[in-house]
Amino acid sequence: MIRKIVMIDEEKCIGCGACADACHEGAIAMVNGKARLIKDDYCDGLGDCLPACPTDAISIIEREAAAYDEAAVKARQAAKNAPMPCGCPGTMAKSIKRERCDGFAEERPGRLSQWPVQIKLLPVNAPYFDGADLLIAADCTAFAYGSFHERFIDGRITLVGCPKLDNADYAEKLAAIISQNNVKSITVARMEVPCCGGIEDAVHRAIAASGKSVPCKVFIISAEGKIIAER
């Protein structure tokens, strides 16, 4: 059928991922560092993604396309929002007792040197990637490890994400960043829970796919805020 549907201009796309986040139906995903319309029948043609794009790479056109499948979209959304299996160690609730600190110490300046930091939002060809040491960190690490800025962020370009919750394969975008820039080294910071291994796996796959030899070191952090392994 002929109907209105999204069209993405890959020449204008900078790979920020904002449109994929704005597409509640899941019709858009990041593929090789570019936004792609991956499911015609998930796109309702209303264009919620248009205002999210910073480069006007998205437009609405009329073309032959599969009919919008509202039932399939609702089923996908329900599955995505379903509670996580209680068997995953990363979802197990527990309390952590720490020594209380009354009052605030003098504020220390943050060490972050660029913005944004979310892997899905970072442009592939940002100038700060050239000659950079990268920190690729799971979201929770900065909350668990008290000296995260000083120990990990200082002197590095920071990329963060959650391999369990983000609807994306980081390996493709990370491979594009590594292959298109002169990356000197990569430090990975992840939590001890098994699902957090996804970010480490994505980095190793990205390095392999880039065809480059980039030194990579992995730090595993416990929920109690200790570095429990380095490799």
C-alpha positions as MATLAB code, in Angstrom:
seq = 'MIRKIVMIDEEKCIGCGACADACHEGAIAMVNGKARLIKDDYCDGLGDCLPACPTDAISIIEREAAAYDEAAVKARQAAKNAPMPCGCPGTMAKSIKRERCDGFAEERPGRLSQWPVQIKLLPVNAPYFDGADLLIAADCTAFAYGSFHERFIDGRITLVGCPKLDNADYAEKLAAIISQNNVKSITVARMEVPCCGGIEDAVHRAIAASGKSVPCKVFIISAEGKIIAER';
ca = [
       0.000    0.000    0.000;
       1.040    3.636   -0.538;
       1.242    5.491    2.750;
       3.217    8.066    4.729;
       6.397    6.728    6.298;
       9.718    7.948    7.668;
      12.740    8.416    5.402;
      16.264    8.870    6.847;
      19.010   10.654    4.906;
      22.160    8.744    5.884;
      24.375   11.519    4.497;
      22.965   13.924    7.085;
      22.773   11.369    9.934;
      25.532   11.841   12.542;
      24.717    8.664   14.469;
      23.553   10.372   17.666;
      20.692    7.888   18.194;
      18.204   10.551   19.312;
      15.629    9.449   16.727;
      15.843    5.811   17.843;
      15.158    6.926   21.422;
      12.220    9.057   20.266;
      10.657    6.248   18.226;
       8.381    4.566   20.764;
       7.350    1.950   18.221;
      10.904    0.645   17.720;
      10.908    1.202   13.951;
      14.309    2.954   14.020;
      17.579    1.430   15.206;
      21.273    2.260   14.964;
      23.084    0.145   12.354;
      26.799    0.671   11.662;
      26.652    4.048   13.369;
      23.675    5.311   11.328;
      19.942    5.491   11.994;
      17.921    3.027    9.905;
      14.214    2.387    9.481;
      14.277   -1.342   10.197;
      10.556   -2.163   10.342;
       8.095   -0.482    7.966;
       5.134   -1.995    9.801;
       6.327   -0.478   13.104;
       6.373    3.072   11.664;
       3.055    4.901   12.048;
       4.214    7.766    9.814;
       3.370   10.434   12.418;
       6.972   11.586   12.752;
       7.601   11.788   16.514;
      11.249   11.242   15.613;
      11.538   14.347   13.400;
      12.013   17.000   16.118;
      14.575   14.790   17.888;
      16.992   14.878   14.935;
      19.597   17.670   15.279;
      20.535   17.604   11.567;
      17.087   17.380    9.915;
      18.019   14.009    8.455;
      14.465   12.660    8.809;
      11.441   13.449    6.683;
       8.028   11.972    5.952;
       7.412   10.678    2.435;
       4.738    8.639    0.686;
       5.822    5.299   -0.763;
       4.905    1.641   -0.996;
       5.173    0.191    2.525;
       3.687   -2.493    4.708;
       0.658   -1.381    6.710;
       1.274   -0.123   10.233;
       0.836   -3.082   12.605;
      -0.422   -1.560   15.848;
      -0.929   -4.979   17.485;
       2.695   -5.984   16.829;
       3.959   -2.670   18.171;
       1.914   -2.989   21.377;
       3.143   -6.558   21.868;
       6.750   -5.404   21.448;
       6.271   -2.523   23.901;
       4.696   -4.861   26.453;
       7.586   -7.292   26.168;
      10.125   -4.483   26.497;
       8.461   -3.101   29.630;
       7.909   -6.469   31.284;
       9.644   -7.051   34.646;
      13.088   -8.585   34.370;
      13.460  -12.230   35.402;
      14.136  -12.365   39.124;
      16.851  -14.929   38.538;
      19.275  -12.361   37.143;
      21.844  -11.433   39.832;
      21.821   -7.859   38.577;
      18.186   -7.404   39.689;
      18.552   -8.887   43.159;
      17.846   -6.306   45.879;
      20.304   -5.902   48.734;
      21.436   -3.273   51.214;
      25.020   -2.004   51.459;
      26.161   -0.538   54.762;
      28.674    2.285   54.512;
      30.183    4.667   57.013;
      27.995    7.764   57.248;
      29.487   11.098   56.242;
      27.784   14.112   57.867;
      27.963   17.336   55.904;
      29.710   17.936   52.617;
      33.387   18.048   51.901;
      34.619   20.881   49.711;
      33.306   20.291   46.215;
      35.822   18.743   43.870;
      35.694   19.610   40.168;
      34.462   16.881   37.863;
      36.876   15.369   35.364;
      34.470   14.927   32.447;
      35.946   16.488   29.311;
      33.148   16.083   26.734;
      29.389   15.842   26.265;
      27.269   13.813   25.582;
      28.496   10.619   27.204;
      25.798    8.079   26.298;
      27.069    5.696   23.618;
      23.805    5.981   21.691;
      24.067    9.797   21.545;
      27.742   10.267   20.740;
      28.571   11.234   17.142;
      31.023    8.838   15.491;
      33.359   11.513   14.148;
      33.574   13.911   17.092;
      36.968   15.683   17.039;
      37.760   14.683   20.622;
      38.024   11.012   19.593;
      41.199   11.612   17.589;
      44.231   10.545   19.617;
      42.016    9.789   22.616;
      42.145    7.272   25.425;
      38.583    6.004   25.759;
      36.693    4.988   28.888;
      33.749    2.729   28.051;
      31.765    2.247   31.232;
      28.566    0.568   32.357;
      26.145    3.121   33.817;
      26.220    1.810   37.380;
      29.996    1.902   37.816;
      30.133    5.624   38.523;
      27.601    5.235   41.332;
      29.312    2.243   42.901;
      32.932    3.429   42.803;
      33.443    6.562   44.890;
      36.523    7.936   43.129;
      35.266    7.220   39.644;
      36.128   10.653   38.209;
      39.687   10.626   39.515;
      40.391    6.955   38.816;
      38.685    6.477   35.460;
      37.353    9.645   33.805;
      40.389   11.885   34.255;
      42.333   12.118   30.988;
      39.877    9.970   29.018;
      36.908   10.452   26.700;
      33.927    8.878   28.437;
      31.282    6.641   26.849;
      28.600    5.058   29.022;
      25.704    2.672   28.512;
      23.739   -0.223   29.965;
      23.946   -3.425   27.914;
      20.864   -4.836   29.672;
      18.494   -1.889   29.236;
      19.575   -0.153   26.026;
      17.924   -1.451   22.871;
      21.104   -1.413   20.783;
      24.209   -3.394   19.937;
      27.068   -1.134   21.022;
      29.618   -3.101   18.991;
      28.599   -1.562   15.680;
      28.885    2.037   16.806;
      32.038    1.431   18.833;
      33.645   -0.258   15.823;
      32.853    2.806   13.733;
      34.387    5.115   16.359;
      37.539    3.007   16.568;
      37.946    2.530   12.822;
      37.301    6.169   11.892;
      39.459    7.757   14.594;
      42.961    7.394   15.996;
      42.001    5.813   19.340;
      45.087    5.189   21.496;
      43.650    2.924   24.200;
      40.409    1.676   25.723;
      39.570    1.206   29.388;
      36.409   -0.728   30.209;
      34.688   -0.321   33.592;
      31.875   -2.775   34.310;
      29.998   -4.155   37.282;
      30.471   -7.683   38.591;
      26.978   -8.883   37.570;
      26.925  -11.234   34.552;
      24.667   -9.069   32.391;
      27.225   -6.267   32.594;
      29.609   -8.463   30.649;
      27.702   -7.372   27.560;
      29.553   -4.076   27.446;
      32.926   -5.813   27.701;
      31.935   -8.231   24.942;
      30.783   -5.348   22.712;
      34.150   -3.609   23.109;
      36.128   -6.717   22.171;
      33.902   -7.316   19.142;
      34.229   -3.673   18.124;
      38.027   -3.776   18.253;
      38.040   -6.949   16.146;
      35.604   -5.465   13.614;
      37.619   -2.241   13.335;
      40.652   -4.127   12.057;
      42.882   -2.171   14.431;
      45.034   -3.222   17.358;
      43.989   -1.063   20.293;
      45.190   -1.810   23.856;
      42.231   -2.624   26.112;
      42.077   -3.038   29.880;
      38.988   -4.154   31.812;
      38.129   -3.285   35.436;
      35.341   -5.115   37.253;
      33.678   -3.277   40.144;
      31.572   -4.753   42.933;
      28.324   -3.242   44.232;
      30.242   -2.435   47.409;
      32.502   -0.137   45.375;
      35.675   -2.243   45.138;
      37.739   -3.085   42.069;
      37.648   -6.863   42.276;
      39.378   -7.763   39.017;
      41.582   -6.291   36.303;
      42.435   -7.871   32.994;
];
